């Protein structure tokens, strides 16, 4: 990486785009490798004669290891930052991929999924902190840029599975160890920037926003609502990421490659929509963005189970674009509610989103086994109605903080 990223930091109020670009790219690499697990489900189902319940348990194992550890990692890093933990997380992902590539049994597949989850749990809280440190105060924009890398990485999984892994076999996953090694090198450089920036800010008075008109009970209520909204979002997304290919194959008779390609289309739309929520939230307020992205998707989810193939693809694109804009706004909103707890908030919400995805995959898998894959989409269509809870969130733009929230990043030219 150039000196603009790794050089000695100095104090400025500008956004450090080289750092944001680098951490977003690392997020892309991390989530590309993480997304290979659900993208491989059709292959694993055939190779190991798995039912939908076993597939759901694989997702649950991955998501639970990530969701349970992420808040703990965030809490520990808030108390004592660990800049070089990021390449360690990527190393766990590397080992998990190799384990999945050569697993001789279902039990070993579960172990590989757990290793992937551990890697994710270490990566997300600290990388989200780097994005905020480099934001120059544009926290929504920074979170969106960081998140869009991960969403595009998630979108790449089905495409890579369809056109690289499926033709070459499950063992071809081992080639992605080279991607992980590149990520480890880049994250080591970012860890050096992180450490230098943290030292430069030592002794700087805290400028985190403290909303004087919000009591502890109001903050707790707002966090509960945000968690409920994340539940609705990721429970619905679990129905897409884990079972959309099976739905297309069963309901429309598509081959695996075509179904994986349409899953990529949905995930790419979700990645594109991610960039909207953060910067729009910076300008018009995060509550409005949350309103539109959660509740606004309801009419389209209700139509999807009754649509033909082409309409289903079109609706999936609209759903992905709208629904994905919520998460960046939710994370930054929560960080404003809990000043000084950047890692804890990131770990809580990234972890909870993974946990809900895992729980959703397991529950929906069992539901599909006992009913049908079509019935799953009829049930999940109503989940965005939980977005009505947004009405009870306080509008932070109308509350005057005691101090402005400013991050002091280094100059990109230092």
Order of alpha helices (4+ residues) and beta strands (2+ residues): alpha-alpha-alpha-alpha-alpha-alpha-alpha-alpha-alpha-alpha-alpha-alpha-alpha-alpha-alpha-alpha-alpha
